[in-house]
Amino acid sequence: MLRKLIQSVKTNIAEHKRNNSLPGKYKLYEYYSETEKELVHVEETKVTSEKLMWDVEFLEGGGFFSSSNLDIPLVAGIEATRWSKLRNFVTLLDPGDFRKNVEFQYAFEKGNLKLLKKDKAGKILIFAFFNRIS
C-alpha cells in the first residue's frame, strides 16, 4: 500500500515538472496586444478561424525556434536561435546582436505557457497563451 502511494506521488511530481518546465513545443491559442489606443484581445476562436499562428520551441540544450504569421512587429522581428532563463524571465538570444535580445516574463498555468512582454512605458506588446504540443 505504501509503495503504491509513493509511486503515485513520484509520478505526480514527474508530471508536474514536465508540464511546468520550459523545454518543449508550444502553439499559440490566445493573445493580447496593445495598440496606441486600446488593448486588443484575440480569442482562441479568432486565432483558429483566421489561421493565426505563433509556434515556439525551447530545446533542452538552449536552442530556440519560432514561426509566426502574427502582424506584431516584436514577434515578427524575433531572430533568436538560443534562449536562457533566470527566475521567471526567459531571454531569446539573437545570434548576431545582443541588443536584439528579447526578454519575456513567463509562467505556467495548468501546463500552458504564458509569455508577457511590455515596453518601458508599461504598454503590453504581447501577452500570449500557448498549449504544449510536445
C-alpha positions, 0 to 999 in steps of 0.5 A: 500500500505504501509503495503504491502511494509513493509511486503515485506521488513520484509520478505526480511530481514527474508530471508536474515538472514536465508540464511546468518546465520550459523545454518543449513545443508550444502553439499559440491559442490566445493573445493580447496586444496593445495598440496606441489606443486600446488593448486588443484581445484575440480569442482562441476562436479568432486565432483558429478561424483566421489561421493565426499562428505563433509556434515556439520551441525551447530545446533542452540544450538552449536552442530556440525556434519560432514561426509566426504569421502574427502582424506584431512587429516584436514577434515578427522581428524575433531572430533568436536561435538560443534562449536562457532563463533566470527566475521567471524571465526567459531571454531569446538570444539573437545570434548576431546582436545582443541588443536584439535580445528579447526578454519575456516574463513567463509562467505556467498555468495548468501546463500552458505557457504564458509569455508577457512582454511590455515596453518601458512605458508599461504598454503590453506588446504581447501577452500570449497563451500557448498549449504544449504540443510536445 
